[in-house]
Amino acid sequence: MTYRDMLDELEQRKAKALGMGGAEKLERRRAQGVLNARERIEKLLDPGSFLESGLYATSNRPEVKDRSPADGKIAGFGRIDDRPVALVSNDFTVLGASSSTINGKKIRHMREVAIRSGMPLIFLGESSGARMPDRMGAAGRAILGQDSTEYQRRRQSPWISALLGPCYGSSTWYSCMSDFVVMRKGALMAVASGRVTSMAINQPVDSETLGGWKLHAETTGLVDVIVDSDEAALLTIRRFLSYLPSHHAEAPPVHPVKEGASENAKRILEILPPDGAKVYDVRKIIEAISDPESVFELKARFGKSITTALARLDGRTVGVLANNPMFKGGAIDVDACAKATSFLVFCDSFNIPIVFLVDQPGFLIGLDGERRGAPAKIINWMNALSLVTVPKISVIMRKSYGQAYLNMGGGRNADEVVCWPTADLGFMAPEVGVNVMFGVKKEEDPERFQKLLEELTRDTSAWGLASLYETQAVIDPRETRECLISLLAVHRARHGSEVSQHYLSNWPTSY
C-alpha cells in the first residue's frame, strides 16, 4: 500500500466519522431547530480551537461497528475565552449516544486529563442511557465498576453539564456530579426513560412529569439555569466559566470594571422600604452593589427565600448568599437550606469569597419541614459554613433572628460582620416572643403587649450589637459596595494566597 493509498483511506474514514449518524438524521434535527453534537462544539468553543480525541473510535460489537462513528460521544479539547477546556458532546444520531464500553473509555480519558492538566470539563448531554447489549449478562456487569474513580468528585477543576435533549443514564449521572447544570426547555433528565420507567412500575408515565425542566428547576433543584435553546445554553456555559478559575489552585480571573460602576449603590435606599414589615426583592440590592451587568443567579426557581448568585465587585468574583423577603418573608425552608449548603461548598472549592446579605425571620418550621429533615439540613449548612476558608463578609440589612443568625454568618461565622442602621437582632420576632414568653396576645391586651414589646426590642438594634463588638461596623447602606471591596481586599490574600484550604472539595455535589 502506497502513502497515497493510506492517506486516501484516512480521508475516507475521517469523512465517515464526521458524518455522524447520516444526512437524514442530521437534517431531521435541523428541521426541528436543534443543533447536532458537532455544531454544539463549534458554537461553544473559540473558533478553530477544537482538538478531537477518539474520532475513529467505534463500538466493539461487530453488529454495530460500521454504524457507530466516534461511538456516539465526541470528545476532545478546546478553548473558551482563550482558556483550555475538555469536553464530551453526546451524538444522539449515533445509537442514541448510548453509553458503551468504548465511549466510556473516552469519557474516562477526558476526566483524567481535565483533572491532571487543571481545566474545566464540560458535558453536552443527550443520551438514551446504557447501550443494552453492552450491559446485559455477567459479562456486561463485569465491565462496570472497573474504574473506582468514575463517580468520584474532588473538585480539582469545574464540571459543567448541559441538558439538551433526552438525558438518561450517564448524562444524568454526570449532571448530578457537576458544579453547574443548564437545561434547555424540552430536554429531559431522569434515571431511565419514561418507557423503561413505565414498564418497571406498570403504570403510564409522562416524560415531562418524570424529568422535565420544571421538575428540576423548581422541585429537585438539580438544575441551575433554564434556557430556551441550545445556543442560549452554550452561551450560558461560557458566561458561567468567566467567573471561575480553570482549577482549584488558582484565583478566579479579574475583569475590567466599567466607569461609574459604583453609581447604582446610591439607589439602595430607594429599594429598601423604610417600613421593616414591607417586603422587597433582594436581587435589586445585589444588582445595586455589584459591578454593572455582572450578576449571574443560580437556582432562581428553587428554595426562593434564599438567593444565590455569582457577581463581581471591582472586577473580582464573589458569591452572594442573600435572604429574599419577596418569598415566604425570607423564612428559610428545607429547599433553601440545601441550596445554601451547595453554594457554600461550590464557592469554597473554587476560591470564591462569600458575601451574606441578611434579612430573615428565622427558619420556616412546621410539620413539612420536620418530615423533610429540617434539623439535619440546618446543621449540615452550619457544618459546611464552619469548614469554609474563603473570605466571608456578612451584611445584616434588617432582621436576623434565631439560629439562622449564625447560619447567615453571624458571630464568628464570618470574617467580618457589618450592619446597616436598620438591623434588628433577636432570638425570634419580638411579636412572637411576647406571646411565647408572657402569653400575651396583642388583640387581648394591646397596652401590656406594647409595653412588653418595647422591653424585648430595647437591645435588638445594630447599636446594641456594635457596643459588644459583635459587628465590626455600622454603615450607611449606600456605602455597602465600597465597604465590601475594602474588606475583601483585607481578607483576600491569606498567607500570600487567594486559594482556600478546600476542606469541602469532596462533599457531595447534590443535596
N, C-alpha and C positions, 0 to 999 in steps of 0.2 A: 504493500500500500504506500503510495507516494504522499508527500506532505500535502499536496493539493487535495488528495482523496480524504486525508484525515481532517483537513480544515473544512472541506465541504460537509463532512459528517458532523463536525462541531456546529456549523451553522444550521444544519437541518435539525439537530437535537435542540439547539437553542430556540429556534423558531417554534418548535413543537411545545417546548416547556413554557415559552412566553404566551402561547395561545391559550393557556389555562384550560377551561372546560369546553372550549369550542365557540365558534362565532354565534351559533344560535342562542346559547345560554347567555353570552355576553350582551347580545342585542336585546334579549328579553329584560335584562336588568336595566339596560339603558332606557328602554321604553317605560320602565317603572320609576325612573328618576333616581335610581340607586347606583352608587359608584361600585366598580369592581375592586378586587383586592389590590391590584397594581395601581389603579387610579387613586385609591386612598393613600397609598405610599407616596405617590407623586405630589399630591396636594399637601400632605403633612410635612414632608421634608424640604429643606433648602434645595433649590433647583440643581439637578445633576449630582447630588451627593450620595445617592443610594448605591451601596455595595452589597450585592446579594450573596447569601451563603446557602448552598444546597439547591441551586436551580435545577440540577439534574437528578435530584433525589426522586424516587418513586416508591410505590408500595412494594413490599417484599412478597406479596401474594401474586402468583403468576396470573390468576384470572383477571386482575385489575391493573397489572403493572403498566400496560400500554395506555391506560386512560387515567393515570394519576400523576400528571405533571406537577413537579415540586411537592408531590404527595399532599396537596391541598392546603399547605401552610407555607407562605412566603416569608422567609426570614432574612435578616441582614442588618447592615449598619448604615447610618446616615448622619445628617447634621440638622439641628434646629437652632436658628439664630447663631449659627456657626459653632454650636457645641455638639459633641458626639452623642448619639443615642443608638440603642439597639432596639429592634422591633420584630414582631411576628404579626403578619396580616393573614387572616384566615380567608382562603379562597373557596367560597361556597359553591362555585361552579364545578369543583372537583370533589366528587364523592361527599358533598355537603360539608367539606372541611372537617370531616370526622377525624377523631384522634386515633392515631395508629402507632405502631412500633417505630416506624421510620421518622414520622414528623415529630414524635415525642423526643427523639434524639436531637432534632433541630432546636426545639424549644429549650432543651437542657443546655445545649451549647450557647444559645443566646443568653440564658440566665447566668451561666458561669462566666462568660466574657464580660457581661454588664457589671457583675459584682467585682471581678478581678480588675477591670480597667476603670471602674468608677464612672459609669454612665447610666442614665435612666433607661429603663426597659419598658417598652410600650406594646400592649396587646390590642390589636384591632379585631374585635371579637365578632364572629358569626359562625356558629358551628352546630351541627346536628347531634353532637355528642360523640360517644365512643363508636369506633368502627367495629360493629358486632363480630364479624369473622375473626378479627384480631384478638378479641377479648373472650371468646367462648371457650369452654372446657378448661381442663387443668393447665394446658399449655398457655392459654390466654391469661389465666390467673398468675402463672409463674412469671410472665413478663412484667406484671405490675409489682411495684414495691422494690424494684431493683435499685432505685435511686432514693436513698433515705433522706436526701435533702430536697426532694421535689416540692414538698409543701412547707419548707422552712423559710421564714422571713426574719431577717435581722436588720432590714432597712439600711443596708450599706449604700444603696442607691434607690432613687424613687422608682416605683412601679405605677404605671398608668394603664387603665383599661378603657376602651370604648366599646359599648354595646350597640352594634349597628345592624342587627338582624336577629334571627332566632339564635339564642345562645344557651346551649345545654352542655353538660359535662365540663370539659376543661375550660371553656370560655367562662363558665360560671365560677369555677374554682379560682381561676386567675383574677377574675374581677374581685372576688371576696378577699383575695390576698393583696390587692393593690392599695396604694395610698390615695388614689383618685380615680373615680369612675364617672364617665359621662355617658349618657344614654340617649339615643335618638328615639323620638316618639314613633311607635310602631314596632320597635325592637322588643324582644322578649328575653328574660333571664329566669331560668329555673333549673332544678336538678336534672329533670328529664322533660321531654316534650309533653304536650297535652295528650297526645295519643298514647304514649307509654304510661303516663300517669293515670289516664282513664282506664286503661286495661288493668293496671295494678290495683286500683281501688274499686273497680267495677261500677263506675258511675261517670256520667258525662263531665267533662272538664273544659271550661272556657279558657283558652290560652292567655287572653289579656288579663283575666282574673288571676290566673295561675302565676304570671310573671311579667305583667305589663309595667309601663313606666310609672303609672300612678301608685301601684303597689310599692315599688322600690323607692320612689321619691317621698311618699307620704307615710307609709306603714313600716317597712323594714329599715329604711334609712341606709340601704346599701348603695344608693346612687347619689352622687354629689351634685351633678348638674344635668338638667334635661334640656335637649335641643330639638330643633325641628328637622334637621337634615344632616347628612354625612359631612358636608362641607363645614357646617357650624360646629360639629363635634371635633373635627380636626383642628379648626382654629382655636377652639376651647383648650385643647391639649397644648398647643403652642403657647397660649397665654398662661396656662397654669404653670408650665415649666419655667416661664420667665421669672417667677417668684422664688424658685428653688435652686439650691446648689446642684451640681451634677452628681455629687456623692456626699456622704455624711462627714467627710473630713475637711470640708471647706465651707466657708460662709456663703450665703445667698448672694447673687450678683447685685451690684448697686446701679441704679438707673438715674438718668438725668432728671432734675427737678424743674418743672416749668416755672417761669416767673409769675409771681403773685400766688404761689401755692398756699400761702397762709391766709388768704383773704376770706375763705369760706368759714374759718374758725370763728370769725367775728359774728356769725349768724346763730351761734348756739343758743343764745337767749331767746331768739325768735322761735326755735324748735322746742325748747323745754318749757312746758306750761308752768306758770308761777304757782298754780294750784297743784299741790303734790298728789291729789287724788285723781287728777286727769292723766290720761294715757297719751303716749306719743310713740312714734316709730323710731327705735334706737338706730336704725340703719341711716337715718338722716344725720344723726350725731356722728356716726362713723365716717360718713362721706365728708362732713364738715371738718373733721380733724385730720383726715388723710390727704395725701397728695392727690390732686385732681385726677379723676378717672382711673384710680388705682385700686378701688375696692372690688374684690372678687369673692362673692359669697358662696359658701359651701353648705349643702343640705338645707336649702332655703325652705323646703316644704315639710321638713321633718323636725320634730321637737322644737316648734317655732317660738317657744318662750325663751329660748337661747338662740342668739345669732352668732354664727361663726364665719369669719371671713379672713382672707389674706388681704393685706393692704400695704401701702408704702408710706413711711414717714421720712421725709428728707431723702427720698430715693432708696431707702432700705426697707426690706421686707419685714413686716410684723404680722403676727397672728392676733386677731381681735376676737375675744370671747365676751359677749355682751348679753345682759338680760334685756328682753324686749317686752315692755309693758303692753304693747299692742295685742299680745296673745296671752290669755289667761292672767292678765295683770302682771306678767313677769314671773308668776309662780312656776317653779321648776318641776316638771313631771319626769317620769321614768325615761321617756324618749330623750328629753333634753339632757338628762344625766349621761346617758350613753353617748350622745352627740358631743358633749363637753369633754368626756374622758378620751374619746377617739381623737379629738382635736389636740388635746394636750400631748398625747403620745406622738402624734404626727409632727407637731411643731418642735418638740424637744429632739426628735430623731433627726431633723434636718436643720437644726441650728437657727430656728426662727423665734425671736423674742416674743413674749406674750403680753398683751395689754388686756386687762379686765375692765369692762365698763359696767358698773354695778348699780342696779335699781331693781331689787327683788323683795317680795314679801315673805320669802321662805320657800320650802318645798311644798309641792301640791300633794297633800296627804289624803288618804281615803282608802276604801276597800280595793279599788282597782290598782292603785299604786302598791299596796302591800302584797296583793296577789302576784304582781309582776316583779317582786323583789326589790322594791324601792330602797330598803335599808342597805342592801348589798350594792346597789348602783351608786348610792350616795358615798359609801365608804370606798368603793372602787375608784371613784373620782378623787377622793382625798388621798388615796394611796398613790395614784398617778401624780397628783399635784406635788406630793412630798418628794417624788423622785425626779421632778423636772429640774434641770440645771441650766436652762437658758434664762436670760433676764426676765423677770416678771414684775410688771407695774400694775397696781390695782387703783382704779379711779372710782371712788364712791360718789355717785352723782345724786342719788336720792336714797331710797330705802335700802337697808341691808340688815335683814333680820335672821335670827336663829343660826342653826348650823350652816346655812347657806352663806353666811358672812365669811366663814372660813373657806368654804368651797370656792368662793369668788375672790380668794386671795387676801382675805382679812388677816390681821395679826401678823405672825411671822411667816405666813404662807406666800408672801410676795417680797421682793427685794425693797420695794417702796410702796407705801400706801398714801395716796393723795385724795383729799376730799374737796368737794365743792361746798360752799356755804349752805347748800340745800340738803346736805347729807342728813340722814335720820337713822340712828342705830338703835338696836334693841334685840331682846330675846324673841319677841314676837310683835306683831302690830299692836300698838298701845290700846286700841279699842277692844281688841280681843283679850289683851292682858287684864284689863279692868274686869271683864266678865269672868275670866278663868280664876284670877287671884281673889277677887272680892265678891263674886256672884252678883254683881250689879249690872243691870241692863239699862241702856240709855232711855228706852221707852217707858221703863217702870219708875226710874228716879233720875231724871235728867240733871238735876242740880248736883247730887252726890257723884253721879257718873262723871260730870265735867271736872269736879274737884279732884277725883282720883286720877282722871286722865292727865290733868296738869302735873300731878305728882310723878306719874310714870314717865312723862316726857321731859322732865326737868334736865336730865343729863344725857339726852339722846342726840344732841346736836354734834356737828363737826367740831365745835369748840371744846366740848367735853372730851372727845377723842384726842384732840390736839394737846390738851393740857396734860394728858397721860403719856404723850409721845407715842401713841398708837397710830397716829397719822403723821407723816413727816412734813406735810404741807397742806394748807388750805388755800385754794387758788380761785381766782375769777375763772368761771368755766371757759371764757373766751381765750384764756392762756393755756388751755389744755394741750394743744398741739406742740407749742414751743416747750412746755414743761416735759412732755413725753420725749421729745427729741433730745433734750438735755440729759434727762435721767437715763435714757437708753445708752447715750454716749458714755456715761459714767460706768455703767454696768456691762457694756458690751464685751470689752476685752478683758476676759478673766484669765489671769496668769499669761497675758500676752496672746490669747487666742479667742476667736469667736466661736469655737467648736465646743458643743456640750459634751457631757460625760456619757450620754446615750444609755442611761440606765433603763430606759423604756423601749429600746430598739427591738427587743424580741417579744414585746407584748403582742397579743392578737391584733389582727387588722380589722376584725369585725366584731361588734358588740351586740 
